[in-house]
Amino acid sequence: MEKMLLTILSTHIITWKRNHTVESHPISSNMFETTRCIQSTVGRSSNQCASISPRHAQVLSNPKYLMADHCFILIVKLTLISKEKSVMVASTLDYTVIDAFTPERFRGNPAAIILLEEATYPDDSFLQKIGREFNLSETAFLIKHATSSPDSPSFHIRWFTPTVEIALCGHATLASAHFLYTKILVPRSVPISFHTKSGIVTAGPSANNGKIELDFPAEPPVESSEADWEIVRTVFGLDRSDLIFVGRSRLDVLVEVSEAVNIEEVKVDFLALATLKTRGLIVTRAAPVSYKDFHFISRVFSADTGIPEDPVTGSAHCTLAVHWSKKLGKANQPLAAYQASARGGILEVTWVQEKGRVKLVGDAVVVAEGKLFLA
């Protein structure tokens, strides 16, 4: 709940020296709950005070209005109740930080998870401030869905980077499921539905290894224009012969490079990357001998999400899974993937071709818990 000390002035009771008056604008009375009202007089004399209605008042933030010789000033302590949102936020929020797509702490991709008690989300700017404060790849905000039940748990989920809200995020969804299971808010044997801006995605126990399996929409890449090929070549400083495929999905640009390219050492021109106008740039190649347990490896870069390189990107594998399943002739079969960032991350991905879905399987581990103080 946000409390503010506001100055309310009414034309019914305000008289400026030399007959200047302050214009009023009505404020809907049901937007505010008056919790304290003090009337004071400023100047050497005063006029008769009429009754004031909150519907005929104006909030004035400019200090010069407090310098009038003849005026009545009502100082009203208000509890702001947004008519549109009707959301009251507690003074503290519990959070949990979880490393996703890894069985080890301090690897994989960290996400902060916050379960809100409200029925609807607070203002976007409030959520974005928290995302900026954590400064992780994503902060996930959960709210229990109205249809949720013990047998069919369901939650709203939204994801914020330090600078923007994103439409789909794999690692923070995996982390959210791990949070709900480990806090025993949901039985680990029961799948969870998450309502997102990209539709409904699910998370549940993997069939054979105790990990968590996500069911996400497939994001197939379509070969890009010649202009994209040239931009990508500039971004990585590569020769055209180093590029095998450049394509766009709904979210990202995917680049497959030849086995001559060591993607762990590529350098990125982020100014050139910004001209691609895409959420992320995925670079991938067949797994080298040093990654013999995997089918392919990748890295993911971004120019405008506040995270130059994402440590492990579940949603990017919704594109990678389609690309590599087609190339290797392994649709509907699991592929082992490694994201070769400094932190590193391990995924098992399966393109379920007939359903247009991708299964993402991974581990997660809690690394921190605490309280976020809002007031």
C-alpha positions, 0 to 999 in steps of 0.5 A: 500500500502506497502512502503519500503526504499530499496538499489539497487546495479547494477553490471553495476555501482558497483566496489569493492576495490581489484576488487571484484564485487557484483553479480546481479540478475534480478528483473522484472521491472513491479513489482516495481514503482520507485517513487524517485531515489537518486544517491550518491558516497561513498569513496574517488573516483568513477568509471564511472557510466553507466545507470542502468536498474531495470531488472539488480539489486539486493536488498541487506539487509546486511549493510556490502555492504554499507561499500565499498570504491569504489562503487555507491549506488542507494537508491530507494524508491519503492512502492511494487506492488506484481505481483501475488496479485496486492493488495494495502491495505489502511493505515487504516481499519475500524473494527466492533466487534460483539457478536454472538449467544446472544442478550446481549453485553459481552456474546456469541462469539465476532468476529471482522469484516473487509470489504476490498475494494480490489478485492482480498485478501492480503497475508495470513501473513498480515491477520494472523497478524490482527487476532493475534492483535485482539486475538478473537476467529475469525476475519472475512475478507469480500470482495464483490464477483464479481457477487454480486448485490442488489437482490443477495448480495454475499461476499467472507469470510475468518476466522482467529483465533490468530494463524491459518486460519479455514475452517468454522466458524458459529459465525463470519458468523452470525456476518458478516451478522449482520454487513452487515444488520446493516450498511445497506450495504444489505437490511435485507430482502435479504439473503446473500451468503458467498463464503468460503473454505468449499463451499457456505453458506448463511445467512438471516432473520429467518422466525419468530423471527427477528434473523439471520438464517445460512444455513451450511453443515451438519457435521455428526459424525462417531463413533471413534476408541477405541484409540479415546475413550481412549484419550478422557477419559484421556482428561477429566479424566473420567471413561469409563462408563461416555462416551456414544459416541465418534465420528469424523466429518470432523472437530471435535471430538464429545463426549457425556457424561452421565447425571452424568457428569457436563460438566460446571466443566470438566477439560481438559488435553490439552496435551492429547487433542493435540494427537487427531489431530482434530480442536476441541473437543466437549463435550455434554450431554442432558440438565439438569434441570437447562437448562430446556428450551434447548434440549442439552448443550455443550462446545468446546475445542481446542489444536491448534487454539490459543483459548483453549475454544471457547465461542460459536461455530456455526460450531460445531453445524453442528455436534451436530445438526445431533447427537441430531436430530438422538438421539431424533428422531427430524430430520427437527425439531428445537432444542434449544441448549446452549453452556455452556462456561463462556460467554454462547451462545444460538442457535436454530439448525435444521438438514435438513436431505434430503439436508444434511444441518443444519440451525443455528439461533441466535442473534447478537449485536455490541459492538465496532467500530474503525480503525486499523492503518497499517502505 
